[in-house]
């Protein structure tokens, strides 16, 4: 039994597992979007977010820690120089995992792992927009009910006048 054993083994020994994670983090930071299995993505997320947190710190020690983990020096420089500005306002949650289907050979669940865009690249929040639309719809709905009531009154008045005549 594996009680109190943290982390996923991914069916590999420790050296192979570490190499896979280092390569996945490097590829994610280089391309900003990769496709992998769901199990690997769940293990990848905290490691990649730690690298982004190191970039947000930005000091020499953090840069050296990231250089010791990320496989490509140019990717580390890209992370510390260009990408860190995107995430300065965000406290964690830098990565999105989207389920995409199943692999044909072994039916393993596949996902796309994406780095989130910065504040300038994000769409405006839909909650406020929907809230405004709902208010408009509710006002229109009340107006429609009032209009239908008036029509019913007018038609009843016509019927009453028609009966009197």
Number of C-alpha atoms within 10 A of each C-alpha: 4 5 5 6 7 7 7 12 13 13 8 11 9 11 8 13 16 13 13 16 20 20 16 22 23 21 17 20 22 16 11 15 16 18 17 19 18 20 15 18 22 14 15 20 18 15 16 22 17 14 24 24 19 21 27 21 15 15 11 11 11 17 19 13 13 23 17 13 19 22 17 15 14 12 20 25 15 14 22 22 13 11 19 19 14 16 19 16 11 10 8 13 12 20 21 15 19 14 15 14 13 14 13 8 6 7 9 14 15 20 23 17 23 18 19 16 15 16 14 8 9 9 8 10 8 9 9 10 10 11 11 12 12 12 11 12 12 12 12 12 12 12 12 12 12 12 12 12 12 12 12 12 12 12 12 12 12 12 12 11 10 9 8 7 6
